[in-house]
Amino acid sequence: MVVGSIKTVIIGAGGMLGTDLCKVFPNAVQLTRKELDITKRDEVIQKIEKIGPDVVINAAAYTDVDGCEDNEDLAFAVNGYGPGYIAEACSNIGAKMVHFSTDYVFDGSKGEYSEEDEPDPINVYGKSKFMGERKIIENLNDYLIIRISWLFGPNGNNFVENMLRLSEEMDTVKVVNDQFGKPTYTVDLARKTKEIIGIGPGIYHITNEGVCSWYEFASEIIDNVVPCTSGEFPRRAKRPEYSVLKNTKTSPMRHWKEALNDYLKERKT
Ligand SMILES: NC(=O)c1ccc[n+]([C@@H]2O[C@H](COP(=O)([O-])OP(=O)(O)OC[C@H]3O[C@@H](n4cnc5c(N)ncnc54)[C@H](OP(=O)(O)O)[C@@H]3O)[C@@H](O)[C@H]2O)c1
């Protein structure tokens, strides 16, 4: 596939990942939530059919993991049914769909998860994202479902920014040391998405390399951090303990520490 010559639509263009995708696909038609609400089936289908793209990239989601526990209907509408409507539209016009899912579709009890492992989500966000995956697979043959984890990037509220802010506000910042994952830089992920867009349909696991706990991640960002357990820091949504995505299908991206260094340098300039 010659990426430059294909017509691309990016949905969720105003989000953290969406903004970086727009930079690597500068000719794409960019749709923010104001321009397309993916919970509205008729509008989704009409809009996509009218634009007539070759590829639709969906970066829209309801990403507040704790908020999903209190707003189940909204979570399933945006993360479950919405991707299904996009897939329907893509199927009608023969377009490919690229969609982002999450490590939180797994329960975190197994160790590393490959693309073939069966999801078993333990919170509403994970359940709604898993529903989105199934709706796409039911409606469309030509899809890339890219599972990603622990995103940080220049265009959204993220863990790195939260740590930097808390470090200024508090003497010591407590961060959980019993949940593990793979931090992933949205700039790297957006570039990788462009690189792999022509590969065959299926589920892919794409993250920066390296596994750490939230505490270990925080320790690379700030100095005044101490470890704690999840029990000391209760949240609305249960989190998987070890939701580590294993990539068995594409070439690896660089280590998250290297990506984090670039991010920290960039935000200063
Ligand atoms: N962030 C992470 O750590 C992480 C981890 C794993 C997977 N993911 C997945 O990665 C993708 C991108 O995440 P992100 O962190 O970039 O999310 P984000 O910054 O929260 O962006 C999501 C975007 O979706 C939009 N949106 C929400 N509801 C919508 C609707 N009904 N119709 C159209 N647009 C809607 C939001 O608009 P408003 O701002 O107006 O609400 C926002 O611009 C998502 O699929 C997410 O599930 C993220």
The ligand as an SDF file (V2000), in Angstrom:
LIG
                    3D

 48 52  0  0  0  0  0  0  0  0999 V2000
   -4.2450    6.5600   27.4360 N   0  0  0  0  0  0  0  0  0  0  0  0
   -3.8180    5.3210   27.6440 C   0  0  0  0  0  0  0  0  0  0  0  0
   -2.9930    5.0760   28.5290 O   0  0  0  0  0  0  0  0  0  0  0  0
   -4.3130    4.1880   26.7820 C   0  0  0  0  0  0  0  0  0  0  0  0
   -3.9060    2.8780   27.0840 C   0  0  0  0  0  0  0  0  0  0  0  0
   -4.3530    1.8240   26.2870 C   0  0  0  0  0  0  0  0  0  0  0  0
   -5.1910    2.0810   25.2160 C   0  0  0  0  0  0  0  0  0  0  0  0
   -5.5990    3.3520   24.9600 N   0  0  0  0  0  0  0  0  0  0  0  0
   -6.4880    3.5680   23.8090 C   0  0  0  0  0  0  0  0  0  0  0  0
   -5.8160    4.4360   22.9120 O   0  0  0  0  0  0  0  0  0  0  0  0
   -6.7720    5.2450   22.2010 C   0  0  0  0  0  0  0  0  0  0  0  0
   -6.3820    6.7130   22.3190 C   0  0  0  0  0  0  0  0  0  0  0  0
   -6.3360    7.0640   23.6930 O   0  0  0  0  0  0  0  0  0  0  0  0
   -5.9440    8.5280   24.1960 P   0  0  0  0  0  0  0  0  0  0  0  0
   -5.1970    8.3610   25.4540 O   0  0  0  0  0  0  0  0  0  0  0  0
   -5.3830    9.3180   23.0800 O   0  0  0  0  0  0  0  0  0  0  0  0
   -7.3880    9.0840   24.5770 O   0  0  0  0  0  0  0  0  0  0  0  0
   -7.8960   10.5790   24.8150 P   0  0  0  0  0  0  0  0  0  0  0  0
   -6.7620   11.5390   24.9000 O   0  0  0  0  0  0  0  0  0  0  0  0
   -8.8760   10.5000   25.9340 O   0  0  0  0  0  0  0  0  0  0  0  0
   -8.6520   10.8790   23.4510 O   0  0  0  0  0  0  0  0  0  0  0  0
   -9.8520   10.2630   23.1380 C   0  0  0  0  0  0  0  0  0  0  0  0
  -10.5800   11.1690   22.1960 C   0  0  0  0  0  0  0  0  0  0  0  0
  -11.8580   10.5590   21.9040 O   0  0  0  0  0  0  0  0  0  0  0  0
  -12.8330   11.5900   21.8980 C   0  0  0  0  0  0  0  0  0  0  0  0
  -14.1630   11.0490   22.1390 N   0  0  0  0  0  0  0  0  0  0  0  0
  -14.7210   10.6680   23.3240 C   0  0  0  0  0  0  0  0  0  0  0  0
  -15.9880   10.2720   23.1260 N   0  0  0  0  0  0  0  0  0  0  0  0
  -16.2280   10.3970   21.7890 C   0  0  0  0  0  0  0  0  0  0  0  0
  -17.3560   10.1650   20.9670 C   0  0  0  0  0  0  0  0  0  0  0  0
  -18.5180    9.7220   21.4790 N   0  0  0  0  0  0  0  0  0  0  0  0
  -17.2510   10.4020   19.6390 N   0  0  0  0  0  0  0  0  0  0  0  0
  -16.0920   10.8740   19.1060 C   0  0  0  0  0  0  0  0  0  0  0  0
  -14.9960   11.1370   19.8360 N   0  0  0  0  0  0  0  0  0  0  0  0
  -15.0630   10.8910   21.1620 C   0  0  0  0  0  0  0  0  0  0  0  0
  -12.3930   12.5290   22.9880 C   0  0  0  0  0  0  0  0  0  0  0  0
  -13.0050   13.7790   22.8010 O   0  0  0  0  0  0  0  0  0  0  0  0
  -13.2250   14.7650   24.0690 P   0  0  0  0  0  0  0  0  0  0  0  0
  -11.8540   15.1600   24.4870 O   0  0  0  0  0  0  0  0  0  0  0  0
  -14.0460   15.8590   23.5000 O   0  0  0  0  0  0  0  0  0  0  0  0
  -13.9230   13.9400   25.1010 O   0  0  0  0  0  0  0  0  0  0  0  0
  -10.8810   12.5700   22.7680 C   0  0  0  0  0  0  0  0  0  0  0  0
  -10.5230   13.5410   21.8230 O   0  0  0  0  0  0  0  0  0  0  0  0
   -8.1260    4.8810   22.8050 C   0  0  0  0  0  0  0  0  0  0  0  0
   -8.7260    3.8860   22.0120 O   0  0  0  0  0  0  0  0  0  0  0  0
   -7.7780    4.2740   24.1570 C   0  0  0  0  0  0  0  0  0  0  0  0
   -8.7660    3.3650   24.6120 O   0  0  0  0  0  0  0  0  0  0  0  0
   -5.1770    4.4190   25.7060 C   0  0  0  0  0  0  0  0  0  0  0  0
  1  2  1  0
  2  3  2  0
  2  4  1  0
  4  5  1  0
  4 48  2  0
  5  6  2  0
  6  7  1  0
  7  8  2  0
  8  9  1  0
  8 48  1  0
  9 10  1  0
  9 46  1  0
 10 11  1  0
 11 12  1  0
 11 44  1  0
 12 13  1  0
 13 14  1  0
 14 15  2  0
 14 16  1  0
 14 17  1  0
 17 18  1  0
 18 19  2  0
 18 20  1  0
 18 21  1  0
 21 22  1  0
 22 23  1  0
 23 24  1  0
 23 42  1  0
 24 25  1  0
 25 26  1  0
 25 36  1  0
 26 27  1  0
 26 35  1  0
 27 28  2  0
 28 29  1  0
 29 30  1  0
 29 35  2  0
 30 31  1  0
 30 32  2  0
 32 33  1  0
 33 34  2  0
 34 35  1  0
 36 37  1  0
 36 42  1  0
 37 38  1  0
 38 39  2  0
 38 40  1  0
 38 41  1  0
 42 43  1  0
 44 45  1  0
 44 46  1  0
 46 47  1  0
M  CHG  2   8   1  16  -1
M  END
$$$$
